[in-house]
C-alpha cells in the first residue's frame, strides 16, 4: 500500500459558503446561474491539484431567495461543461433517490463518466424537503426510514445497471461485422420493494469501471447506507474526536456487510483566510456586517423545523429543541451540539457557523489553516476535506496559492496528478464487474 495522501474537493456553493458572499466587492450576483463561474472555480481547483469539484443540489425554489443566491442549475449539466474545460479534476454531482428513477440516474452518470474519461462520482441523497417533494407530485416528505430503504435499493439497481456490460462487450470489429458481444451484456431483472427494472443499461462501462459512489448522511440510516455503498463520505465533524468516532463506526458497519475496500472520509470545512490573523478577522467582520441576521434566524429555524418566533438573537436555543425526526439529522444535530457545548446565543451561533449550518469554520492565516488540516489528517479524523471557501472564486484562489503549497511542503498533498480518473485521485481500485467475477468462479 502506498503512502497515505490528503484529499481535497471544492464544494462550489454558488458565490461562497458565507451567506453575504455575493455582496463582496469582487463577487458577481448572477454567478449562480453562470456556468462559466463553475468552470472558473474548477480550473482554479485543478491548478491546485484537487481531487474533485462537488456540486450540491436542491430541486426547489429557495426559501427566502430575497437574501442570497442558491443552487439553481442542474449539477450534471454544469459538470458536463466543466468536463469539457478541464483534464484531471474529478466531477461529483448530487442526485436524489427520492425524485428520480434508477435507470435515468445510471444512464446520466454513466454518460458523464464516459464523456469525462472516467472522472465522475454520484453523491447519493434522499432529500428531506417538503417543498421539493411537492414539485414531484408528493404531498410531503416520506418517512426517514422509508426514504433510506428506497435509497439503498436505488443504489443497488444503479450499480447493477452500470455492471450490466462486461469489459470488452463493445467489440466494434469491422472485419467480422460484430459490434457488441451480446453474451457479455446482461439484463439485471431486478424486482424489489421499490423498483422493477429489466435492464441492461444502453451504455458500456467507462475507463474507471463505474462512477464513484459518494454519500453524506450522518443519521443511523445514513451510516447504514454509507456502509453498504459509499466509497467516499462527506461528513460533518466539528472536533477530531467526532471525526475519528464517525469513521470508526461506518467502517465497522461496512466490515459487518463484508466490505473490505477503502472508504475516504471527507468532513466539510469552511475557510476564511487572511495574510495575518488581524486580516482574517477583519475579513470575517466585513462579511458579517453584510449578513442579514433575520435571514440567519429563519435559516436556523428552518433547519430545526421550529417557528422562528421561538428564537431570540441574544438568547440560547430553546431547551427542548432536538433534531427533526424525518430529515436533517446531520446538520441539525451538529448545530444543536455546538450551541449546547459552547453555550452560544443564536447570534453567536450564526457567527461561529459563518452564517452556515453545521460545518466547521476556520478563520486564520494560511499557516494556521494548513496546520489544522495536517493535525486532522494525521490523527485519522479525516482523509481530506470537502472545502467551502468564504467567497468564490477569491477564497479558493487564496487557498490554492497559499495553503496548498504548505500542505505540499508537509508531504501530505500531491504536487502532480498521478492518474487520470477520479478513482485514481482517491486511491480507489477499479471495481470488478459482478458478471465477470461470477463467470471466473464458474470456470474455476
C-alpha positions in Angstrom: 0.0 0.0 0.0 1.3 3.5 -0.9 1.8 6.4 1.4 -1.5 7.9 2.7 -2.3 11.2 0.9 -4.7 14.0 1.7 -7.8 14.5 -0.5 -9.4 17.9 -1.2 -12.6 18.7 -3.0 -14.1 22.1 -3.8 -17.8 22.4 -2.9 -18.9 25.2 -5.2 -21.7 26.8 -3.2 -22.6 29.5 -5.8 -20.9 32.7 -4.5 -19.3 31.0 -1.5 -20.5 29.5 1.8 -20.9 32.8 3.6 -24.5 34.0 3.0 -23.3 37.5 2.2 -20.5 36.3 -0.2 -22.5 37.6 -3.2 -22.2 41.1 -1.8 -18.4 41.1 -1.5 -16.7 43.6 -3.8 -15.3 41.1 -6.3 -18.5 38.9 -6.5 -20.9 38.7 -9.3 -24.5 38.4 -8.1 -25.5 36.5 -11.2 -22.7 33.9 -10.9 -25.1 31.3 -9.5 -26.7 30.9 -13.0 -23.5 31.4 -15.0 -21.9 28.1 -15.9 -18.6 29.9 -16.6 -18.4 30.7 -12.9 -18.3 27.0 -12.1 -15.8 26.4 -14.9 -13.5 29.1 -13.5 -13.6 27.7 -10.0 -13.0 24.1 -11.3 -9.9 25.3 -13.2 -8.5 27.0 -10.2 -9.1 23.9 -8.1 -7.4 21.8 -10.9 -4.4 24.1 -10.7 -4.3 23.3 -7.0 -4.4 19.5 -7.8 -7.7 19.0 -6.0 -9.4 15.6 -6.3 -12.8 16.8 -7.4 -15.4 19.5 -7.8 -18.5 18.8 -5.8 -22.0 20.2 -6.5 -24.9 20.0 -4.1 -28.5 20.2 -5.3 -31.9 21.1 -4.0 -34.6 20.8 -6.8 -36.8 23.6 -5.4 -37.0 27.4 -5.4 -35.0 28.6 -2.4 -36.5 29.6 0.8 -36.1 33.3 1.4 -34.4 33.9 -2.0 -34.5 37.7 -1.5 -31.5 37.3 0.7 -28.9 35.2 -1.2 -28.1 33.1 -4.2 -28.9 29.4 -4.2 -28.1 26.1 -6.1 -30.2 26.7 -9.1 -28.6 24.9 -12.1 -28.8 21.1 -12.5 -25.5 19.6 -11.4 -24.8 17.1 -14.2 -25.2 19.7 -16.9 -22.8 22.0 -15.1 -20.3 19.2 -14.7 -20.6 18.2 -18.4 -19.5 21.8 -19.2 -16.7 21.7 -16.6 -15.5 18.3 -18.0 -15.0 20.0 -21.4 -12.8 22.7 -19.9 -10.7 20.6 -17.6 -8.4 17.5 -17.9 -7.9 15.9 -14.5 -10.2 17.1 -11.8 -13.0 14.8 -10.7 -16.7 15.7 -11.1 -19.1 14.8 -8.3 -22.7 15.6 -8.7 -25.7 15.2 -6.4 -28.9 13.4 -7.5 -31.7 12.5 -5.2 -33.1 9.0 -4.9 -36.4 10.4 -3.8 -37.2 12.2 -7.0 -35.6 10.1 -9.7 -35.6 6.6 -11.1 -32.5 4.3 -11.1 -32.3 3.8 -14.9 -32.3 7.6 -15.6 -29.6 8.2 -13.0 -27.5 5.3 -14.1 -27.6 6.4 -17.7 -26.9 10.1 -16.9 -23.9 9.5 -14.7 -22.5 6.7 -17.0 -22.8 9.1 -19.9 -20.9 11.8 -18.0 -18.3 9.3 -16.9 -17.6 8.3 -20.5 -17.6 12.0 -21.6 -15.1 12.9 -18.9 -12.8 9.9 -19.4 -13.7 8.4 -16.0 -13.8 11.4 -13.7 -17.3 11.1 -12.2 -18.9 10.4 -8.9 -22.5 10.3 -7.8 -23.5 11.8 -4.4 -26.5 9.8 -3.1 -29.0 11.9 -1.2 -32.6 11.2 -0.1 -33.9 14.8 0.1 -35.9 15.7 3.2 -37.5 18.9 1.8 -41.3 19.0 1.8 -41.3 21.9 -0.8 -39.2 19.8 -3.1 -41.5 16.8 -2.6 -44.4 18.9 -3.8 -42.6 19.6 -7.0 -42.7 15.8 -7.8 -46.3 15.1 -7.0 -45.9 14.2 -3.3 -47.8 15.8 -0.5 -44.8 15.9 1.8 -41.6 14.1 2.8 -41.6 10.4 3.0 -40.7 8.9 6.4 -37.0 8.8 7.1 -36.6 5.0 7.3 -38.6 4.5 4.1 -36.5 7.1 2.2 -33.3 5.3 3.1 -34.7 1.9 2.3 -35.6 3.3 -1.1 -32.2 4.9 -1.5 -30.4 1.6 -0.6 -32.4 -0.3 -3.2 -32.0 2.5 -5.7 -28.2 2.4 -5.4 -28.2 -1.4 -5.7 -30.1 -1.1 -9.0 -27.8 1.7 -10.4 -24.7 -0.4 -9.7 -26.3 -3.5 -11.3 -27.1 -1.3 -14.4 -23.5 0.1 -14.5 -22.2 -3.5 -14.4 -24.7 -4.9 -16.9 -22.0 -4.5 -19.5 -18.8 -6.6 -19.0 -15.5 -5.1 -20.0 -14.8 -5.9 -23.7 -18.5 -6.3 -24.5 -18.2 -3.5 -27.1 -16.3 -5.2 -29.9 -16.6 -2.9 -32.9 -14.8 -5.4 -35.2 -15.1 -4.1 -38.7 -13.7 -7.2 -40.3 -16.2 -9.6 -38.8 -19.1 -7.2 -38.6 -19.5 -7.9 -34.9 -20.3 -4.7 -33.0 -21.4 -5.9 -29.5 -20.8 -9.3 -27.8 -24.3 -9.8 -26.7 -23.3 -12.6 -24.4 -21.4 -10.1 -22.3 -24.4 -7.7 -21.9 -26.9 -8.8 -19.3 -30.4 -7.9 -18.2 -30.5 -7.3 -14.5 -34.1 -8.4 -13.9 -34.3 -6.5 -10.6 -37.6 -6.8 -8.7 -37.7 -5.3 -5.2 -39.9 -3.4 -2.8 -39.5 -0.1 -4.6 -38.3 -0.8 -8.2 -38.8 -3.2 -11.0 -36.1 -2.8 -13.7 -35.3 -5.1 -16.6 -32.1 -3.6 -18.0 -29.4 -3.8 -19.3 -28.2 -0.3 -19.5 -27.6 1.0 -23.0 -24.2 2.5 -22.0 -20.9 0.4 -21.6 -18.5 0.7 -18.6 -16.1 3.6 -18.5 -12.3 3.8 -18.0 -12.7 3.7 -14.2 -15.3 0.9 -14.4 -18.2 2.9 -12.9 -18.7 6.3 -11.2 -17.5 6.6 -7.6 -20.4 6.3 -5.0 -20.5 9.2 -2.5 -22.8 9.7 0.4 -23.3 12.4 3.1 -25.9 11.2 5.7 -24.9 11.1 9.3 -28.0 9.5 10.9 -28.1 5.8 11.7 -29.9 5.1 8.5 -27.5 7.3 6.6 -24.5 5.5 8.1 -26.0 2.1 7.1 -26.4 3.4 3.5 -22.8 4.7 3.5 -21.5 1.4 4.9 -23.4 -0.5 2.1 -22.3 1.6 -0.8 -20.2 4.7 -0.2 -16.6 4.9 -1.4 -16.2 8.5 -0.2 -18.3 10.2 2.6 -18.9 13.9 3.0 -19.3 14.1 6.8 -20.0 16.7 9.5 -17.4 16.8 12.2 -16.6 19.7 14.5 -13.9 18.0 16.6 -11.2 15.4 15.8 -12.9 13.1 18.3 -16.1 13.3 16.3 -14.3 12.6 13.0 -12.5 9.6 14.4 -15.6 8.1 16.0 -17.7 8.6 12.9 -15.1 7.0 10.6 -14.7 4.1 13.0 -18.4 3.5 13.2 -19.0 3.5 9.5 -16.0 1.3 8.8 -17.3 -1.2 11.4 -20.7 -1.3 9.7 -19.0 -1.8 6.3 -17.0 -4.7 7.6 -20.1 -6.3 9.1 -21.5 -6.3 5.5 -18.4 -7.9 4.1 -16.8 -4.8 2.6 -13.1 -4.6 2.8 -12.2 -1.8 0.4 -11.1 1.7 1.2 -13.6 4.5 2.2 -12.4 8.1 2.2 -13.9 10.3 4.9 -14.1 14.0 3.9 -15.6 16.4 6.5 -16.9 19.7 5.3 -14.5 22.6 6.1 -15.3 26.3 5.6 -12.3 28.6 5.4 -11.8 32.3 5.7 -8.2 33.3 5.2 -6.2 36.4 5.7 -2.5 37.2 5.4 -2.4 37.8 9.2 -4.8 36.9 11.9 -5.9 40.5 12.0 -6.6 40.5 8.3 -8.7 37.3 8.6 -10.8 38.7 11.5 -11.3 41.9 9.6 -12.5 40.0 6.5 -14.8 38.0 8.8 -16.2 41.2 10.3 -16.8 42.7 6.8 -18.8 39.7 5.7 -20.7 39.5 8.9 -21.7 43.2 8.6 -23.2 42.4 5.2 -25.2 39.4 6.5 -28.9 39.9 7.1 -29.3 38.4 10.6 -33.1 38.0 10.1 -32.3 35.6 7.3 -30.0 33.7 9.6 -32.7 33.3 12.2 -35.1 32.0 9.6 -32.5 29.6 8.4 -31.7 28.2 11.8 -35.5 27.8 12.5 -35.9 26.0 9.2 -33.1 23.7 9.9 -34.5 22.8 13.3 -38.1 22.8 12.0 -39.4 25.2 14.6 -41.3 28.5 14.5 -38.8 31.4 14.1 -40.7 33.3 16.8 -39.3 30.8 19.3 -35.7 32.1 18.6 -34.2 35.2 20.0 -30.9 36.5 18.7 -29.4 37.1 22.1 -30.7 34.0 23.8 -29.6 30.4 23.6 -31.6 27.8 21.6 -34.7 26.6 23.5 -34.0 23.7 25.9 -36.5 21.4 24.1 -35.0 21.8 20.6 -34.0 18.4 19.1 -33.1 17.1 15.6 -36.3 16.6 13.5 -37.5 13.0 13.2 -37.9 12.9 9.4 -34.9 14.8 8.0 -31.9 17.0 8.5 -30.5 14.9 11.3 -26.8 15.5 10.4 -26.8 19.3 10.2 -29.4 20.0 12.9 -27.7 17.6 15.3 -24.3 19.3 14.7 -25.7 22.7 15.1 -27.5 21.9 18.3 -24.5 20.1 19.8 -22.2 23.2 19.0 -24.7 25.6 20.6 -25.1 23.5 23.7 -21.4 22.7 24.1 -20.2 26.3 23.9 -23.3 27.9 25.4 -23.9 30.1 22.5 -26.7 32.6 21.8 -28.4 32.4 18.4 -26.4 35.4 17.2 -23.1 33.8 18.4 -24.1 30.5 16.8 -24.6 32.1 13.5 -21.2 33.9 13.8 -19.5 30.6 14.7 -21.1 28.8 11.7 -20.1 31.6 9.3 -23.9 32.0 8.8 -24.0 28.4 7.5 -25.3 25.3 9.2 -23.2 22.6 10.8 -19.8 22.5 9.2 -16.6 23.7 10.9 -15.3 27.2 10.1 -11.6 28.0 10.2 -10.6 31.7 10.3 -6.9 32.4 10.1 -3.7 32.6 8.1 -2.6 30.1 5.5 -0.2 28.6 8.1 -2.9 28.1 10.8 -5.2 26.6 8.2 -2.5 24.2 6.9 -1.5 23.2 10.4 -5.1 22.4 11.3 -5.7 20.3 8.2 -2.4 18.4 8.9 -3.5 17.7 12.5 -6.8 16.3 11.5 -5.3 14.2 8.7 -2.5 12.7 10.9 -4.9 11.9 13.7 -7.2 9.9 11.4 -10.1 12.3 11.9 -10.2 13.0 8.2 -8.8 11.6 5.0 -9.3 15.0 3.5 -11.9 17.8 3.3 -14.8 19.0 1.3 -13.7 22.6 1.1 -16.1 25.5 1.2 -14.3 28.9 0.9 -16.0 32.0 2.2 -16.2 33.8 -1.2 -15.7 32.3 -4.6 -13.5 32.3 -6.5 -11.4 34.7 -4.3 -11.3 32.4 -1.3 -10.4 29.4 -3.4 -7.6 31.3 -5.1 -6.1 32.2 -1.8 -6.3 28.6 -0.6 -4.7 27.2 -3.8 -1.9 29.8 -3.9 -1.1 30.0 -0.2 -2.4 26.9 1.7 -1.8 24.1 -0.9 2.0 24.9 -1.1 2.2 24.5 2.6 0.4 21.1 2.5 2.8 20.0 -0.2 5.8 21.0 1.8 4.4 19.0 4.7 4.5 16.0 2.4 0.8 15.2 2.7 -0.6 16.5 -0.6 0.2 15.8 -4.2 2.3 18.1 -6.3 1.1 16.5 -9.5 -1.8 14.3 -10.6 -0.6 10.7 -10.9 -3.7 9.2 -12.6 -6.5 10.3 -14.8 -9.7 9.0 -13.2 -11.5 10.0 -10.0 -10.7 6.6 -8.6 -7.0 7.2 -9.3 -7.2 10.5 -7.3 -9.0 9.0 -4.4 -6.8 5.8 -4.3 -9.8 3.6 -5.1 -9.4 0.4 -7.1 -11.3 -0.1 -10.3 -14.3 -2.3 -9.3 -14.6 -5.7 -10.6 -17.7 -6.4 -12.7 -20.1 -8.8 -11.0 -20.8 -10.8 -14.1 -17.1 -11.3 -14.8 -16.5 -12.4 -11.2 -19.3 -14.9 -11.4 -18.0 -16.2 -14.7 -14.5 -16.7 -13.3 -15.9 -18.6 -10.3 -17.8 -21.0 -12.6 -14.7 -21.6 -14.7 -12.7 -22.3 -11.6 
